[in-house]
Amino acid sequence: MVSAIAWVFIAIAIAILLAFIALIVYANLPTKYTLGAQAADYVYLSKAPLTKLEGWVEGGQKTTIPAAALWKDSGILLMVVRRPG
């Protein structure tokens, strides 16, 4: 016969296991389900600040330009890579 204290420990262990499984499932969901999706339309992209990396040194001055300046005179193909953190 299993004592009442043993049942409590078993219930706690099962709850921890289920919480861990839920965490793994949640962490592997697509971000459009967890954070929502934002459409990258013209207005959103044109307001994005871009940092010029040419000649940039740690501690140096960063030059930023609005993204709309890139396609002001002609069309452009733009690829953005977001680094986490």
MOTABEL-V37105 format. One record per residue. N is the residue number from 0. RES is the residue in three letters. PSI is psi in degrees with one decimal (* if undefined). OMEGA is omega in degrees with one decimal (* if undefined). NEAR is the number of other C-alpha atoms within 10 Angstrom. Layout:
# MOTABEL-V37105
<<N;RES;PSI;OMEGA;NEAR> <N;RES;PSI;OMEGA;NEAR>>
This chain:
# MOTABEL-V37105
<<0;MET;134.7;-178.6;3> <1;VAL;133.0;-177.6;6> <2;SER;168.4;-178.5;7> <3;ALA;-34.9;179.5;9> <4;ILE;-38.1;178.4;9> <5;ALA;-39.5;178.0;10> <6;TRP;-35.6;177.8;11> <7;VAL;-44.9;178.6;11> <8;PHE;-38.0;177.6;11> <9;ILE;-43.2;179.5;12> <10;ALA;-40.3;178.1;12> <11;ILE;-41.4;179.2;12> <12;ALA;-41.3;178.6;12> <13;ILE;-40.6;178.6;12> <14;ALA;-41.3;177.9;12> <15;ILE;-42.2;178.4;12> <16;LEU;-45.0;179.5;12> <17;LEU;-37.5;177.3;12> <18;ALA;-39.9;178.2;12> <19;PHE;-42.1;177.7;12> <20;ILE;-42.7;178.7;12> <21;ALA;-38.3;178.1;11> <22;LEU;-42.9;179.4;11> <23;ILE;-42.8;178.9;11> <24;VAL;-44.9;-179.3;10> <25;TYR;-39.6;-178.6;13> <26;ALA;-22.8;-178.4;11> <27;ASN;5.9;175.3;9> <28;LEU;150.2;174.3;10> <29;PRO;146.7;-176.8;10> <30;THR;-20.9;178.3;11> <31;LYS;-22.0;176.2;9> <32;TYR;-32.1;-174.7;9> <33;THR;-38.5;-176.5;11> <34;LEU;-15.2;-174.9;8> <35;GLY;156.4;-178.2;9> <36;ALA;137.7;176.0;9> <37;GLN;124.5;178.8;8> <38;ALA;133.8;179.6;8> <39;ALA;78.5;179.5;9> <40;ASP;179.4;-175.5;8> <41;TYR;-45.5;-177.3;9> <42;VAL;-43.6;-179.8;9> <43;TYR;-45.7;-178.4;11> <44;LEU;-35.1;-176.3;14> <45;SER;-23.2;179.2;16> <46;LYS;-6.0;-176.8;13> <47;ALA;128.9;176.8;13> <48;PRO;130.6;179.3;13> <49;LEU;134.4;179.8;16> <50;THR;126.5;179.3;13> <51;LYS;125.3;-176.3;11> <52;LEU;-12.9;-178.0;10> <53;GLU;119.0;178.9;8> <54;GLY;9.3;-178.5;8> <55;TRP;132.9;-179.3;12> <56;VAL;148.5;177.1;9> <57;GLU;130.2;-179.8;6> <58;GLY;-7.4;179.3;6> <59;GLY;-177.2;-178.1;8> <60;GLN;134.1;179.0;9> <61;LYS;135.7;176.9;14> <62;THR;121.9;177.5;12> <63;THR;143.3;175.8;12> <64;ILE;153.0;175.2;13> <65;PRO;146.7;-176.9;13> <66;ALA;-29.0;-179.2;17> <67;ALA;-23.1;179.1;16> <68;ALA;-22.7;-179.6;12> <69;LEU;-39.7;-176.9;15> <70;TRP;21.1;179.4;12> <71;LYS;-44.3;-175.5;9> <72;ASP;-30.5;-179.5;8> <73;SER;170.9;180.0;7> <74;GLY;162.2;-178.9;8> <75;ILE;147.9;171.3;9> <76;LEU;121.2;-173.6;6> <77;LEU;127.5;175.4;9> <78;MET;127.5;-178.1;6> <79;VAL;130.6;176.0;5> <80;VAL;121.2;-179.0;5> <81;ARG;126.1;178.3;6> <82;ARG;128.8;179.1;5> <83;PRO;146.7;176.0;4> <84;GLY;*;*;3>>
